[in-house]
């Protein structure tokens, strides 16, 4: 069942890339494994998945040593500054950098480990009050402020689009994030690249790919409905 779900997601990714005139190699699937037990993650691993996304530091900590060492963990949820130290050397990328203070903490903790950590800037494109992230007009000033940080590598942008019944409703959200990334690229800010656009989830990842997503975060579409009781 899970292998079938994965194959369907990969098929949908390929079709969306074809529709947009892109190569499927340009898009990384992040299997969002929050609240899921290691047994299910191993099913996905055995079906070929190596990139997993978690919302909570504790879940990364719990699963890290129980999964094979070639798994790449992505921190995709809101990250509290006092928990950065626990995952700084365990994750391949942090998607949810949403404040200067968090960026400063990540820089400090990465420096202690003598590593350079790839990060994405979280943008609240829809300006939903319930969501974290910078407003669109705050992103470039933030990037100019952190461009001198030597232990951060800013790789691009991330957004969490609104929950909608019709994925077409989010097309404009994804289009705006793509445009912002292009605008940032033209500024040639030191230490800033825009090679990653993390946008699109189970309900709308095909539309996100058509608008330029390079990473899509799919949980329910792979693992089924989430268990909120843990």
LOTOR-373116 format. One record per residue: residue number from 1; residue in one letter; chain; x, y, z of N, C-alpha, C, O in turn. Coordinates in steps of 0.05 Angstrom, whole numbers, plus 5000, padded with zeros to 4 digits. Layout:
BAVO num residuo cadena  n.u  n.v  n.w ca.u ca.v ca.w  c.u  c.v  c.w  o.u  o.v  o.w
BAVO NUM       a      A    X    Y    Z    X    Y    Z    X    Y    Z    X    Y    Z
...
This chain:
BAVO num residuo cadena  n.u  n.v  n.w ca.u ca.v ca.w  c.u  c.v  c.w  o.u  o.v  o.w
BAVO   1       x      A 5017 4976 5000 5000 5000 5000 5017 5025 5000 5014 5043 4983
BAVO   2       x      A 5036 5027 5019 5053 5051 5021 5070 5053 4996 5073 5075 4985
BAVO   3       x      A 5081 5031 4986 5097 5032 4962 5080 5041 4938 5090 5056 4921
BAVO   4       x      A 5055 5033 4938 5036 5042 4916 5031 5072 4918 5031 5086 4898
BAVO   5       x      A 5028 5082 4943 5024 5110 4947 5048 5126 4937 5045 5146 4923
BAVO   6       x      A 5072 5116 4943 5096 5129 4934 5099 5130 4904 5106 5150 4892
BAVO   7       x      A 5092 5108 4892 5094 5106 4863 5075 5126 4850 5081 5138 4830
BAVO   8       x      A 5051 5129 4862 5031 5148 4851 5042 5176 4854 5039 5192 4835
BAVO   9       x      A 5053 5183 4877 5064 5210 4881 5086 5216 4860 5087 5237 4848
BAVO  10       x      A 5104 5196 4857 5126 5200 4837 5115 5203 4809 5125 5218 4793
BAVO  11       x      A 5094 5188 4803 5081 5190 4777 5069 5218 4773 5072 5230 4752
BAVO  12       x      A 5056 5228 4794 5044 5255 4793 5065 5276 4789 5061 5296 4775
BAVO  13       x      A 5088 5272 4803 5110 5291 4800 5120 5291 4771 5125 5312 4759
BAVO  14       x      A 5124 5268 4760 5134 5266 4732 5114 5279 4713 5122 5294 4695
BAVO  15       x      A 5088 5275 4717 5068 5287 4700 5068 5317 4702 5065 5331 4682
BAVO  16       x      A 5070 5327 4727 5070 5356 4731 5095 5369 4718 5093 5390 4707
BAVO  17       x      A 5117 5355 4720 5142 5365 4707 5139 5366 4677 5147 5385 4664
BAVO  18       x      A 5128 5345 4666 5123 5344 4637 5105 5366 4629 5110 5380 4608
BAVO  19       x      A 5084 5371 4644 5065 5393 4638 5079 5420 4638 5071 5438 4622
BAVO  20       x      A 5099 5423 4655 5113 5449 4658 5138 5450 4641 5152 5470 4641
BAVO  21       x      A 5143 5429 4626 5168 5429 4610 5193 5427 4626 5214 5438 4619
BAVO  22       x      A 5191 5413 4649 5214 5410 4667 5222 5381 4668 5207 5363 4661
BAVO  23       x      A 5247 5376 4678 5256 5349 4683 5248 5341 4711 5249 5357 4730
BAVO  24       x      A 5239 5316 4714 5232 5306 4741 5256 5306 4760 5252 5306 4784
BAVO  25       x      A 5280 5306 4749 5304 5307 4765 5306 5334 4781 5322 5335 4800
BAVO  26       x      A 5291 5354 4772 5293 5380 4785 5277 5381 4811 5280 5400 4827
BAVO  27       x      A 5261 5361 4816 5242 5361 4839 5249 5339 4859 5251 5316 4852
BAVO  28       x      A 5254 5347 4884 5259 5328 4906 5233 5324 4922 5221 5343 4931
BAVO  29       x      A 5226 5299 4925 5203 5292 4943 5213 5289 4971 5231 5274 4977
BAVO  30       x      A 5201 5304 4989 5206 5301 5018 5182 5286 5030 5160 5296 5030
BAVO  31       x      A 5188 5262 5040 5167 5246 5052 5163 5256 5081 5180 5253 5098
BAVO  32       x      A 5140 5269 5085 5135 5282 5111 5125 5260 5131 5102 5251 5129
BAVO  33       x      A 5142 5254 5149 5138 5230 5166 5130 5237 5195 5132 5221 5213
BAVO  34       x      A 5121 5262 5199 5113 5271 5226 5091 5253 5237 5072 5247 5223
BAVO  35       x      A 5094 5246 5262 5076 5229 5277 5076 5200 5268 5062 5183 5280
BAVO  36       x      A 5092 5193 5248 5091 5165 5238 5113 5149 5251 5135 5159 5256
BAVO  37       x      A 5107 5123 5257 5127 5106 5270 5150 5098 5251 5146 5099 5227
BAVO  38       x      A 5172 5091 5263 5196 5083 5247 5189 5060 5228 5200 5059 5206
BAVO  39       x      A 5171 5042 5236 5164 5020 5219 5154 5029 5192 5160 5018 5171
BAVO  40       x      A 5137 5050 5193 5126 5061 5168 5148 5075 5152 5148 5073 5127
BAVO  41       x      A 5165 5090 5166 5188 5103 5152 5205 5082 5138 5215 5087 5115
BAVO  42       x      A 5209 5060 5151 5226 5039 5138 5212 5027 5114 5225 5019 5095
BAVO  43       x      A 5185 5026 5114 5171 5017 5090 5177 5036 5067 5182 5027 5044
BAVO  44       x      A 5177 5062 5073 5183 5082 5052 5212 5080 5044 5219 5082 5020
BAVO  45       x      A 5229 5076 5063 5258 5072 5057 5262 5048 5039 5277 5050 5019
BAVO  46       x      A 5250 5026 5045 5253 5002 5029 5241 5005 5001 5249 4991 4983
BAVO  47       x      A 5223 5024 4998 5212 5030 4972 5228 5051 4957 5222 5060 4935
BAVO  48       x      A 5251 5059 4970 5270 5077 4956 5272 5105 4966 5289 5120 4956
BAVO  49       x      A 5256 5113 4986 5257 5141 4995 5281 5145 5014 5287 5128 5031
BAVO  50       x      A 5294 5168 5011 5317 5174 5028 5314 5201 5042 5331 5208 5059
BAVO  51       x      A 5294 5217 5034 5291 5244 5044 5266 5246 5060 5244 5242 5049
BAVO  52       x      A 5268 5252 5086 5245 5253 5104 5243 5280 5117 5264 5292 5124
BAVO  53       x      A 5219 5290 5121 5214 5315 5134 5200 5312 5160 5180 5297 5162
BAVO  54       x      A 5209 5326 5180 5196 5326 5206 5189 5354 5216 5203 5373 5209
BAVO  55       x      A 5168 5356 5231 5159 5382 5241 5170 5388 5269 5172 5411 5277
BAVO  56       x      A 5178 5367 5283 5186 5371 5311 5214 5360 5316 5222 5339 5306
BAVO  57       x      A 5229 5376 5331 5257 5368 5338 5257 5341 5352 5273 5324 5346
BAVO  58       x      A 5238 5336 5370 5238 5312 5386 5234 5287 5368 5246 5266 5373
BAVO  59       x      A 5219 5290 5347 5215 5267 5329 5240 5261 5313 5247 5238 5309
BAVO  60       x      A 5255 5281 5305 5281 5276 5292 5299 5262 5311 5313 5243 5304
BAVO  61       x      A 5300 5272 5336 5317 5259 5356 5310 5230 5361 5328 5213 5363
BAVO  62       x      A 5284 5225 5362 5275 5197 5367 5281 5178 5344 5286 5155 5349
BAVO  63       x      A 5280 5188 5320 5282 5171 5296 5310 5170 5285 5316 5151 5270
BAVO  64       x      A 5326 5189 5291 5352 5192 5277 5369 5167 5279 5379 5158 5258
BAVO  65       x      A 5373 5157 5302 5390 5133 5306 5377 5107 5299 5390 5086 5297
BAVO  66       x      A 5351 5108 5294 5336 5083 5288 5332 5079 5258 5322 5059 5249
BAVO  67       x      A 5340 5099 5243 5338 5097 5214 5366 5095 5202 5386 5104 5214
BAVO  68       x      A 5369 5084 5178 5395 5082 5165 5409 5109 5162 5396 5130 5160
BAVO  69       x      A 5435 5108 5162 5451 5132 5162 5450 5148 5137 5458 5172 5136
BAVO  70       x      A 5440 5136 5115 5439 5152 5090 5413 5167 5087 5408 5179 5066
BAVO  71       x      A 5396 5167 5107 5372 5184 5107 5380 5213 5110 5397 5220 5126
BAVO  72       x      A 5367 5230 5094 5371 5259 5097 5346 5270 5110 5323 5268 5101
BAVO  73       x      A 5350 5283 5133 5328 5294 5149 5325 5324 5143 5345 5338 5142
BAVO  74       x      A 5301 5332 5139 5295 5360 5135 5276 5370 5157 5256 5358 5163
BAVO  75       x      A 5284 5392 5170 5267 5404 5190 5248 5424 5176 5257 5445 5166
BAVO  76       x      A 5223 5417 5176 5204 5433 5160 5184 5448 5178 5169 5464 5168
BAVO  77       x      A 5184 5443 5204 5165 5456 5222 5177 5479 5236 5201 5485 5234
BAVO  78       x      A 5161 5494 5251 5170 5517 5266 5192 5508 5286 5189 5489 5300
BAVO  79       x      A 5214 5522 5286 5237 5514 5302 5242 5535 5324 5247 5558 5319
BAVO  80       x      A 5241 5525 5349 5247 5543 5371 5277 5545 5375 5292 5526 5371
BAVO  81       x      A 5286 5569 5382 5315 5575 5384 5329 5556 5404 5352 5549 5400
BAVO  82       x      A 5315 5550 5426 5328 5534 5447 5332 5505 5439 5344 5489 5454
BAVO  83       x      A 5321 5497 5416 5323 5469 5407 5341 5465 5383 5346 5443 5374
BAVO  84       x      A 5352 5488 5373 5369 5486 5349 5393 5468 5354 5401 5452 5336
BAVO  85       x      A 5405 5470 5378 5429 5455 5384 5426 5425 5381 5445 5410 5377
BAVO  86       x      A 5401 5415 5385 5397 5386 5384 5397 5374 5356 5403 5350 5353
BAVO  87       x      A 5391 5390 5336 5390 5379 5309 5409 5391 5289 5410 5383 5266
BAVO  88       x      A 5425 5410 5298 5442 5426 5279 5461 5408 5263 5466 5414 5240
BAVO  89       x      A 5470 5386 5275 5488 5368 5260 5473 5343 5250 5486 5323 5242
BAVO  90       x      A 5447 5343 5252 5431 5319 5244 5415 5324 5218 5407 5304 5205
BAVO  91       x      A 5410 5349 5211 5392 5354 5189 5407 5363 5164 5428 5376 5166
BAVO  92       x      A 5396 5356 5141 5408 5365 5116 5400 5393 5109 5415 5407 5095
BAVO  93       x      A 5377 5402 5119 5368 5429 5113 5346 5437 5133 5331 5420 5142
BAVO  94       x      A 5346 5463 5140 5324 5474 5156 5307 5492 5138 5317 5511 5127
BAVO  95       x      A 5282 5485 5135 5264 5499 5116 5251 5523 5129 5241 5541 5114
BAVO  96       x      A 5250 5525 5155 5231 5543 5169 5245 5565 5184 5238 5571 5207
BAVO  97       x      A 5264 5579 5171 5277 5601 5184 5259 5626 5181 5255 5635 5159
BAVO  98       x      A 5248 5635 5203 5227 5655 5202 5233 5680 5218 5215 5696 5222
BAVO  99       x      A 5257 5683 5228 5264 5707 5242 5295 5711 5243 5310 5692 5239
BAVO 100       x      A 5303 5736 5247 5332 5742 5249 5343 5728 5273 5366 5718 5272
BAVO 101       x      A 5329 5727 5296 5339 5715 5320 5344 5685 5316 5364 5674 5326
BAVO 102       x      A 5326 5672 5302 5330 5643 5296 5355 5640 5278 5371 5621 5283
BAVO 103       x      A 5358 5656 5258 5381 5654 5241 5407 5658 5257 5427 5644 5252
BAVO 104       x      A 5407 5677 5275 5431 5682 5292 5437 5658 5309 5460 5650 5313
BAVO 105       x      A 5416 5645 5320 5420 5621 5337 5432 5598 5320 5450 5584 5329
BAVO 106       x      A 5421 5594 5296 5430 5573 5279 5460 5578 5271 5476 5560 5271
BAVO 107       x      A 5466 5603 5265 5494 5610 5259 5513 5603 5283 5534 5592 5279
BAVO 108       x      A 5504 5610 5307 5521 5605 5330 5525 5576 5335 5547 5567 5341
BAVO 109       x      A 5503 5560 5333 5505 5531 5339 5521 5517 5316 5535 5498 5322
BAVO 110       x      A 5518 5526 5292 5533 5514 5270 5562 5520 5273 5579 5503 5267
BAVO 111       x      A 5569 5544 5282 5597 5552 5287 5610 5534 5308 5633 5526 5305
BAVO 112       x      A 5594 5527 5328 5605 5509 5349 5613 5482 5338 5632 5469 5347
BAVO 113       x      A 5598 5473 5318 5603 5446 5306 5621 5449 5281 5629 5429 5269
BAVO 114       x      A 5629 5473 5274 5645 5479 5251 5633 5468 5225 5646 5455 5209
BAVO 115       x      A 5607 5473 5222 5593 5464 5198 5578 5488 5185 5574 5508 5198
BAVO 116       x      A 5571 5484 5160 5555 5504 5146 5528 5491 5139 5527 5471 5125
BAVO 117       x      A 5506 5502 5150 5480 5489 5147 5463 5502 5126 5459 5527 5127
BAVO 118       x      A 5453 5487 5107 5435 5498 5087 5408 5505 5100 5396 5490 5115
BAVO 119       x      A 5398 5529 5093 5372 5538 5104 5355 5550 5082 5365 5558 5061
BAVO 120       x      A 5329 5550 5087 5309 5564 5071 5296 5585 5087 5292 5582 5112
BAVO 121       x      A 5288 5607 5075 5273 5628 5088 5243 5623 5085 5233 5621 5063
BAVO 122       x      A 5229 5621 5107 5201 5616 5106 5186 5642 5101 5190 5662 5115
BAVO 123       x      A 5169 5642 5080 5155 5666 5072 5125 5661 5075 5114 5641 5064
BAVO 124       x      A 5111 5678 5089 5082 5676 5093 5069 5692 5070 5059 5714 5074
BAVO 125       x      A 5069 5679 5047 5059 5694 5023 5031 5703 5026 5024 5725 5019
BAVO 126       x      A 5014 5685 5037 4986 5692 5040 4980 5710 5064 4957 5718 5068
BAVO 127       x      A 5000 5715 5080 4998 5732 5104 4976 5723 5123 4960 5738 5133
BAVO 128       x      A 4976 5696 5127 4957 5684 5145 4967 5689 5174 4990 5684 5180
BAVO 129       x      A 4949 5698 5191 4957 5704 5219 4966 5679 5234 4982 5680 5253
BAVO 130       x      A 4955 5656 5226 4961 5631 5240 4988 5619 5231 4997 5599 5243
BAVO 131       x      A 5001 5631 5211 5026 5619 5201 5050 5636 5208 5049 5660 5212
BAVO 132       x      A 5073 5622 5211 5098 5635 5215 5110 5644 5188 5099 5637 5167
BAVO 133       x      A 5131 5659 5189 5145 5667 5164 5145 5697 5160 5129 5712 5171
BAVO 134       x      A 5164 5705 5143 5167 5734 5136 5145 5741 5116 5136 5725 5100
BAVO 135       x      A 5137 5766 5117 5120 5777 5096 5139 5782 5072 5163 5785 5075
BAVO 136       x      A 5127 5784 5048 5143 5785 5024 5163 5809 5025 5186 5806 5016
BAVO 137       x      A 5154 5832 5035 5171 5855 5034 5193 5855 5055 5210 5872 5056
BAVO 138       x      A 5192 5835 5073 5213 5833 5094 5236 5815 5086 5257 5815 5099
BAVO 139       x      A 5233 5800 5064 5253 5779 5058 5279 5790 5049 5300 5782 5060
BAVO 140       x      A 5280 5809 5031 5305 5820 5021 5321 5834 5043 5345 5829 5045
BAVO 141       x      A 5308 5851 5059 5323 5863 5081 5335 5842 5100 5358 5845 5110
BAVO 142       x      A 5320 5821 5105 5331 5799 5122 5355 5786 5109 5375 5781 5123
BAVO 143       x      A 5353 5780 5084 5375 5767 5070 5400 5785 5070 5423 5775 5073
BAVO 144       x      A 5396 5810 5067 5419 5829 5067 5433 5829 5095 5457 5832 5097
BAVO 145       x      A 5416 5825 5115 5427 5825 5143 5442 5799 5149 5462 5800 5164
BAVO 146       x      A 5434 5777 5138 5447 5751 5145 5467 5742 5124 5479 5721 5127
BAVO 147       x      A 5471 5757 5103 5488 5748 5081 5517 5744 5090 5533 5730 5077
BAVO 148       x      A 5525 5758 5112 5552 5755 5122 5556 5732 5141 5579 5727 5150
BAVO 149       x      A 5535 5717 5148 5537 5695 5166 5552 5672 5152 5544 5663 5131
BAVO 150       x      A 5574 5663 5163 5592 5644 5149 5584 5615 5154 5595 5597 5140
BAVO 151       x      A 5566 5610 5172 5558 5582 5178 5530 5576 5169 5518 5555 5175
BAVO 152       x      A 5518 5594 5153 5492 5590 5141 5496 5591 5111 5511 5607 5100
BAVO 153       x      A 5482 5574 5097 5481 5575 5067 5451 5578 5060 5436 5559 5060
BAVO 154       x      A 5444 5603 5052 5416 5607 5045 5412 5597 5017 5423 5607 4997
BAVO 155       x      A 5395 5576 5015 5391 5562 4989 5366 5570 4974 5362 5563 4951
BAVO 156       x      A 5347 5584 4988 5322 5590 4974 5300 5597 4994 5305 5606 5016
BAVO 157       x      A 5275 5592 4985 5252 5601 5000 5233 5577 5004 5233 5557 4990
BAVO 158       x      A 5216 5580 5025 5196 5560 5031 5170 5574 5038 5170 5596 5050
BAVO 159       x      A 5148 5563 5030 5122 5573 5040 5103 5550 5046 5105 5528 5034
BAVO 160       x      A 5084 5555 5064 5062 5537 5070 5037 5551 5059 5028 5571 5072
BAVO 161       x      A 5026 5541 5037 5003 5554 5026 4978 5548 5042 4978 5529 5058
BAVO 162       x      A 4957 5564 5039 4932 5558 5054 4921 5531 5047 4925 5520 5025
BAVO 163       x      A 4906 5520 5066 4891 5495 5060 4867 5501 5044 4849 5516 5053
BAVO 164       x      A 4865 5490 5020 4843 5496 5002 4832 5470 4990 4846 5450 4989
BAVO 165       x      A 4807 5470 4982 4796 5447 4968 4805 5444 4940 4809 5422 4929
BAVO 166       x      A 4809 5467 4927 4817 5468 4899 4846 5478 4897 4851 5501 4903
BAVO 167       x      A 4865 5460 4890 4893 5468 4889 4899 5492 4871 4918 5507 4875
BAVO 168       x      A 4881 5497 4851 4885 5520 4834 4884 5546 4849 4896 5566 4841
BAVO 169       x      A 4871 5546 4872 4869 5570 4889 4896 5579 4899 4901 5602 4906
BAVO 170       x      A 4915 5560 4901 4942 5566 4911 4962 5572 4889 4985 5579 4895
BAVO 171       x      A 4954 5571 4864 4973 5576 4842 4986 5603 4844 5010 5606 4840
BAVO 172       x      A 4969 5623 4851 4980 5650 4853 5000 5653 4876 5020 5668 4874
BAVO 173       x      A 4996 5638 4898 5014 5638 4920 5042 5627 4911 5062 5640 4916
BAVO 174       x      A 5041 5605 4897 5067 5593 4887 5080 5611 4866 5104 5613 4866
BAVO 175       x      A 5064 5624 4850 5075 5642 4829 5089 5666 4842 5110 5674 4833
BAVO 176       x      A 5077 5676 4863 5089 5699 4877 5115 5691 4890 5134 5707 4890
BAVO 177       x      A 5117 5667 4902 5142 5659 4914 5164 5656 4893 5187 5664 4898
BAVO 178       x      A 5157 5644 4871 5176 5641 4849 5186 5668 4839 5210 5672 4835
BAVO 179       x      A 5167 5687 4836 5175 5714 4827 5194 5727 4847 5214 5740 4840
BAVO 180       x      A 5188 5723 4873 5206 5735 4894 5234 5723 4892 5253 5737 4894
BAVO 181       x      A 5235 5697 4887 5262 5684 4885 5277 5695 4861 5301 5699 4862
BAVO 182       x      A 5263 5700 4839 5276 5712 4815 5286 5740 4821 5308 5748 4814
BAVO 183       x      A 5269 5756 4835 5277 5783 4842 5302 5783 4860 5319 5800 4857
BAVO 184       x      A 5303 5764 4879 5326 5762 4897 5351 5755 4881 5372 5766 4886
BAVO 185       x      A 5348 5736 4862 5371 5728 4846 5384 5751 4831 5408 5753 4829
BAVO 186       x      A 5367 5769 4821 5378 5792 4806 5394 5811 4823 5409 5827 4812
BAVO 187       x      A 5391 5810 4849 5405 5828 4867 5433 5818 4873 5450 5833 4884
BAVO 188       x      A 5439 5793 4867 5466 5782 4871 5476 5787 4899 5499 5797 4903
BAVO 189       x      A 5460 5781 4919 5469 5785 4947 5489 5764 4954 5485 5740 4948
BAVO 190       x      A 5510 5772 4967 5532 5753 4975 5521 5730 4992 5505 5734 5010
BAVO 191       x      A 5530 5705 4985 5523 5682 5001 5494 5673 4999 5485 5657 5015
BAVO 192       x      A 5480 5684 4979 5451 5677 4976 5447 5665 4949 5454 5676 4929
BAVO 193       x      A 5436 5640 4949 5427 5629 4923 5397 5623 4926 5386 5621 4948
BAVO 194       x      A 5385 5621 4903 5356 5615 4902 5351 5589 4886 5334 5588 4869
BAVO 195       x      A 5366 5569 4893 5364 5544 4878 5342 5526 4888 5334 5507 4874
BAVO 196       x      A 5331 5532 4911 5310 5515 4923 5284 5531 4928 5285 5553 4939
BAVO 197       x      A 5262 5520 4918 5236 5530 4925 5220 5507 4937 5212 5489 4923
BAVO 198       x      A 5216 5508 4964 5202 5487 4978 5173 5496 4981 5166 5513 4998
BAVO 199       x      A 5156 5485 4964 5128 5493 4965 5111 5471 4953 5119 5457 4934
BAVO 200       x      A 5087 5468 4964 5069 5447 4955 5069 5423 4974 5089 5413 4982
BAVO 201       x      A 5044 5415 4981 5040 5392 4999 5021 5373 4986 5015 5375 4962
BAVO 202       x      A 5011 5354 5001 4995 5332 4989 4972 5343 4971 4968 5332 4949
BAVO 203       x      A 4959 5364 4979 4936 5373 4964 4942 5390 4939 4924 5393 4922
BAVO 204       x      A 4966 5400 4937 4971 5419 4916 5000 5418 4904 5008 5436 4890
BAVO 205       x      A 5014 5396 4908 5042 5395 4900 5045 5395 4869 5066 5405 4859
BAVO 206       x      A 5025 5385 4855 5028 5386 4826 5027 5414 4815 5042 5421 4797
BAVO 207       x      A 5009 5430 4826 5007 5458 4818 5033 5473 4826 5044 5489 4811
BAVO 208       x      A 5044 5466 4850 5069 5479 4859 5092 5473 4840 5108 5490 4833
BAVO 209       x      A 5093 5448 4830 5114 5440 4811 5111 5456 4785 5131 5465 4774
BAVO 210       x      A 5086 5458 4776 5081 5474 4751 5091 5503 4754 5097 5516 4734
BAVO 211       x      A 5091 5513 4779 5099 5540 4784 5128 5543 4793 5137 5565 4801
BAVO 212       x      A 5143 5521 4793 5172 5523 4798 5183 5510 4824 5206 5513 4830
BAVO 213       x      A 5166 5495 4839 5176 5482 4863 5199 5463 4856 5198 5449 4836
BAVO 214       x      A 5220 5463 4873 5241 5443 4870 5241 5423 4893 5254 5402 4891
BAVO 215       x      A 5225 5428 4914 5220 5409 4935 5191 5410 4942 5179 5431 4945
BAVO 216       x      A 5179 5386 4943 5151 5384 4952 5149 5367 4977 5164 5347 4979
BAVO 217       x      A 5132 5374 4995 5131 5361 5021 5104 5346 5023 5083 5357 5027
BAVO 218       x      A 5106 5320 5020 5082 5303 5018 5081 5283 5041 5099 5267 5044
BAVO 219       x      A 5060 5285 5058 5057 5267 5081 5034 5248 5077 5037 5224 5074
BAVO 220       x      A 5009 5260 5078 4985 5244 5077 4984 5228 5051 4974 5205 5051
BAVO 221       x      A 4993 5239 5029 4993 5225 5003 5010 5200 5003 5007 5183 4986
BAVO 222       x      A 5029 5198 5022 5046 5175 5024 5038 5157 5048 5034 5133 5044
BAVO 223       x      A 5036 5169 5071 5032 5154 5096 5003 5151 5105 4998 5136 5124
BAVO 224       x      A 4985 5166 5092 4958 5166 5102 4953 5188 5122 4971 5204 5127
BAVO 225       x      A 4930 5189 5133 4922 5210 5152 4941 5211 5176 4951 5190 5185
BAVO 226       x      A 4945 5235 5187 4963 5239 5209 4950 5230 5235 4926 5232 5239
BAVO 227       x      A 4968 5221 5253 4958 5213 5280 4966 5236 5299 4989 5240 5306
BAVO 228       x      A 4946 5251 5308 4951 5274 5325 4952 5267 5355 4956 5284 5371
BAVO 229       x      A 4950 5241 5361 4948 5234 5389 4975 5230 5402 4977 5226 5426
BAVO 230       x      A 4997 5233 5386 5024 5229 5398 5040 5255 5397 5062 5256 5406
